[in-house]
Amino acid sequence: MFVFPRPLIRNSLLILITFAVLFCIKDSLFELLTGISALTEGNDLNNQVSTSQPSTGKNTTKRELMLIQMLFRHGHRAPFMLYPYDPNSEDDWKEGMGMLTQLGRLQHYAMGVHLQHRYKDFITSNPKEIEMINSNNFRCQYGVYCFIAGMYAPTKEFSFTDEIKWQPIISRQADYKGKAVLTRGRCRISDEESYALKRSVEANRTKEKYHDLYNFWSRNSGRLIDSWVLASDLGKTLSCEKEYNLTIPEWGLKYWDEFSMQTGIAYYFNYGTKLIQKYRIGPLLGYMLEQIHNKILQRIQEKKVYIYSAHGSNIACLLLALDQYNWKGPPYASTIILELWKEEDEDYSIRWLYYNSTNPEKQIDPPVPLVLNGCGSEFCPLGRYEDLIRRLIPEDWKEECNDTSEKFKFQPFESPVHVS
């Protein structure tokens, strides 16, 4: 009588058991593999459109993208100044104090490459498609050029050399065409409101709440810290150094998360009312809306992309104006995108997206859709959106800023919300 070898029997049993287990878990295994596939498909435009499920009840695959506008904060920079007990030296910053660093340039380039992939079915590398405006300082100017090197690397048609994949594209200053698009200039009506906000009851309570922490930072840094502004400045210096792998004292790490909160508080008390937002971010909102109408009316047929290279304060003020503020300082190279879509029924909608990855040079997380109050969906009907932001757009920034009457003020005065 033939006897099967024991190893053969054992292996056969293992195979049978394996098939039995796989059969039992086939449904769960399929779901797992499907999920992994979805994660690795990429973050391109087609995926975003087909997977978005707004509550409009319309077929999202029939939307047509018409225009994108991007506002971003500059990337990693050197500190503006060191604190008295700083163990590091200004010599550590080869680009110069306050300037965009090599890391910051890489962050912008990485964001540009990522967004080129996301919108690859919408944009080409034709420089006529894009208009860029940068805030009037070097770090924002360097930043936009690094960003565009990634997003608009030329195809053969627009390449002038095989040595580098780069093409020159003009970026204009913030006062382009005489408009205060990214203004940081003096505005009397806004400055008076900001002055009142910083001296409100809530502001004084906030200072008192963090009094002991401010004293702790003062003793250890050698710099007087008696407000959220000075605490935020110290935190930004330490953050610049930490991202560059420089020495951070133990006391600097002890309350690390509090520094981000102080930056969030500082932005709030700078821009926390609708009146301030009207004159600090309203000009940009108005300019963006103007480009939307120009696109719809076919006045700018060739334009597909508008880019605004600015600061964390611009990002924070915009989030406050849209009631989307998260009380945290916007990360380096964080980017807010406004998309214009044409709907199947010939109407138009807009969508706001927020990229706020902590280390975009390493990993860029999916954007956060900003669902505006009153829209009901991340895709907001254009008419509804205009109703929501109309009061935030000044008709004549210079005239209204210097007007001493009360006609441009929001009434009653908008007191700050509670700061936790």
DAJO-V459476 format. One record per backbone hydrogen bond with DSSP energy under -0.5 kcal/mol. NH is the residue of the N-H (numbers start at 1). CO is the residue of the C=O. Records with the same first field share a line. If there is no record, write none. Layout:
NH=CO ; CO
This chain:
9=5
10=6
11=7
12=8
13=9
14=10
15=11
16=12
17=13
18=14
19=15
20=16
21=17
22=18
23=19
24=20
25=21
26=23
29=25
30=26
31=27
32=28
33=29
34=30
35=31
36=32
37=33
38=34
39=35
40=36
41=37 ; 38
45=118
48=44
49=45
50=46
51=47
52=48
57=54
60=58
62=59
63=60
64=342
66=340
67=340
68=304
69=338
70=306
71=336
72=308
73=334
74=310
78=99
85=221
86=83
92=89
93=90
94=92
96=93
98=79
99=96
101=76
105=101
106=102
107=103
108=104
109=105
110=106
111=107
112=108
113=109
114=110
115=111
116=112
117=113
118=114
119=115
120=117
122=119
123=119
127=125
129=126
130=127
131=305
132=170
133=307
134=172
135=309
137=135
141=137
142=138
143=139
144=140
145=141
146=142
147=143
148=144
149=145
150=146 ; 147
151=147
152=148
153=150
158=155
159=155 ; 156
166=164
172=132
174=134
176=173
178=175
179=176
181=174 ; 179
182=174
183=180
189=401
191=187
192=188
193=189
194=190
195=191
196=192
197=193
198=194
199=195 ; 196
200=197
204=200
205=201
206=202
207=203
208=204
209=205
210=206
211=208
214=210
215=211
216=212
217=213
218=214
219=215
220=216
221=217
222=218
226=224
231=227
232=228
233=229
234=230
235=231
236=232
237=233
238=234
239=235
240=236
241=237
242=238
243=239
244=240
245=242
246=241
252=249
253=249 ; 250
254=250
255=251
256=253
258=255
259=255 ; 256
260=256
261=257
262=258
263=259
264=260
265=261
266=262
267=263
268=264
269=265
270=266
271=267
272=268
277=273
278=274
279=275 ; 276
280=276
281=277
282=277
285=281
286=282
287=283
288=284
289=285
290=286
291=287
292=288
293=289
294=290
295=291
296=292
297=293
298=295
299=294
300=294
303=300
304=129
305=129
306=68
307=131
308=70
309=133
310=72 ; 308
315=311
316=312
317=313
318=314
319=315
320=316
321=317
322=318
323=320
324=319
325=319
329=260
333=74
334=331
335=355
336=71
337=353
338=69
339=337 ; 351
340=67
341=349
342=64
343=341 ; 347
346=343
349=341
350=380
351=339
352=370
353=337
354=368
355=335 ; 353
356=354
360=357
362=359
363=359
365=363
368=354
369=367
370=352
371=369
372=370
375=372
376=372
380=350 ; 378
382=348
385=381
386=382
387=383
388=384
389=385
390=386
392=389
393=390
394=278 ; 392
400=396
401=397
402=398
403=400
409=406
415=413
420=418
